[in-house]
């Protein structure tokens, strides 16, 4: 994070002088110290992000695919004037980290036809526009990919 902050400082200043480098180093140190004290940042979290980058990329691509599939499904339902068959389901994701649970809850909400009504820990309550949208939610592609996060 420190390297990224310093690089951004240099880019935003548009030129490199001794003064900009010294001030940039001081600002980077202060911001890094603040991040460590206020939000619990550590260099290990940078390594975890780098290690999980391929999984995040795969997850984003999967999210885009699922959004398109769900949007088409909802669009077809609307154009064919089909009645929705709403259902509310509850399940436990089995994830132990807040990151995994929040990513799952937000991904479900971003997907047309489903909304996460409540998420606390690994417990999720989800409203689905149609009953078939709820089928297999516990083992969806989102859940399978998120299981690989370390």
C-alpha positions in Angstrom: 0.0 0.0 0.0 2.8 2.4 0.8 4.4 2.0 -2.6 1.0 2.6 -4.3 0.4 5.7 -2.2 3.8 7.1 -3.0 3.3 6.3 -6.7 -0.1 8.1 -6.7 1.5 11.1 -5.0 4.2 11.3 -7.7 1.6 10.9 -10.5 -0.8 13.5 -9.1 2.0 16.0 -8.7 3.1 15.6 -12.3 6.8 16.2 -11.7 9.6 14.9 -9.6 11.6 17.2 -7.4 13.4 16.7 -4.1 10.6 18.6 -2.3 7.8 16.5 -3.8 9.7 13.3 -3.0 10.4 14.3 0.6 6.8 15.5 1.2 5.5 12.4 -0.5 7.5 10.1 1.7 6.3 11.9 4.8 2.6 11.8 3.7 2.9 8.1 2.8 4.4 7.3 6.2 1.6 9.3 8.0 -1.2 7.7 5.9 0.3 4.2 6.4 0.6 4.7 10.1 -3.0 6.0 10.2 -4.2 3.0 8.2 -2.4 0.6 10.6 -3.9 2.2 13.7 -7.4 3.1 12.5 -8.4 0.2 10.3 -5.9 -2.5 11.2 -4.0 -2.4 8.0 -0.9 -4.6 7.8 1.5 -5.5 5.0 0.1 -9.1 5.3 -3.3 -7.8 4.0 -1.5 -6.5 0.8 -0.1 -10.0 0.3 -3.5 -11.6 0.9 -5.0 -9.2 -1.8 -2.3 -10.1 -4.3 -2.6 -13.8 -3.6 -6.4 -13.6 -4.1 -6.3 -11.4 -7.2 -7.0 -14.2 -9.7 -10.0 -15.3 -7.6 -11.3 -11.7 -7.5 -11.0 -11.4 -11.3 -12.8 -14.7 -11.7 -15.5 -13.6 -9.3 -16.1 -10.3 -11.1 -16.4 -12.1 -14.5 -18.8 -14.6 -12.9 -20.8 -11.8 -11.4 -21.1 -10.0 -14.7 -22.2 -13.3 -16.4 -24.8 -14.0 -13.6 -26.2 -10.4 -13.8 -26.7 -10.8 -17.6 -28.3 -14.2 -17.3 -30.6 -13.0 -14.5 -31.5 -9.8 -16.3 -32.5 -11.7 -19.4 -34.6 -14.1 -17.3 -36.4 -11.2 -15.6 -36.9 -9.4 -18.9 -38.4 -12.5 -20.5 -40.7 -12.9 -17.5 -41.9 -9.3 -17.9 -42.3 -9.5 -21.7 -44.3 -12.7 -21.4 -46.4 -11.2 -18.6 -45.7 -14.1 -16.3 -46.8 -13.9 -12.7 -43.9 -13.8 -10.3 -43.8 -16.5 -7.6 -41.8 -14.7 -4.9 -40.2 -16.6 -2.1 -38.0 -15.7 0.9 -35.3 -18.1 1.8 -32.8 -18.3 4.7 -29.5 -20.1 4.6 -26.0 -20.1 6.2 -23.1 -19.5 3.8 -20.6 -21.3 6.0 -18.1 -18.5 5.5 -16.1 -17.4 8.5 -14.8 -14.0 7.1 -16.9 -10.9 6.8 -15.4 -10.2 3.4 -16.8 -13.4 2.0 -20.3 -12.9 3.5 -20.5 -9.3 2.4 -19.4 -10.1 -1.1 -22.0 -12.9 -1.4 -24.8 -10.7 0.0 -24.0 -7.8 -2.3 -23.6 -10.1 -5.3 -27.0 -11.6 -4.7 -28.5 -8.1 -4.4 -26.8 -7.0 -7.7 -28.3 -9.9 -9.5 -31.7 -9.0 -10.9 -34.6 -10.9 -9.3 -32.9 -11.4 -6.0 -32.4 -9.1 -3.0 -30.5 -9.8 0.2 -32.9 -8.6 2.9 -30.6 -9.4 5.9 -27.1 -10.6 6.5 -25.5 -11.2 9.8 -22.4 -13.3 9.9 -23.0 -16.2 7.7 -26.8 -16.0 8.0 -28.5 -14.6 4.9 -32.2 -13.9 4.2 -32.9 -13.5 0.5 -36.0 -12.5 -1.4 -36.3 -14.1 -4.8 -38.7 -12.9 -7.5 -39.4 -16.5 -8.6 -39.1 -19.8 -6.7 -36.6 -21.2 -9.2 -34.2 -18.3 -8.5 -33.9 -19.7 -4.9 -33.0 -23.2 -6.0 -29.4 -24.1 -5.3 -28.6 -20.7 -3.7 -26.4 -22.4 -1.0 -24.2 -23.9 -3.7 -24.3 -21.1 -6.3 -21.3 -20.1 -8.5 -20.8 -17.2 -6.1 -20.4 -19.5 -3.1 -18.2 -21.9 -5.0 -15.8 -19.2 -6.0 -15.7 -17.5 -2.7 -14.7 -20.7 -1.0 -11.3 -20.4 -2.7 -10.5 -17.1 -0.9 -7.7 -17.4 1.6 
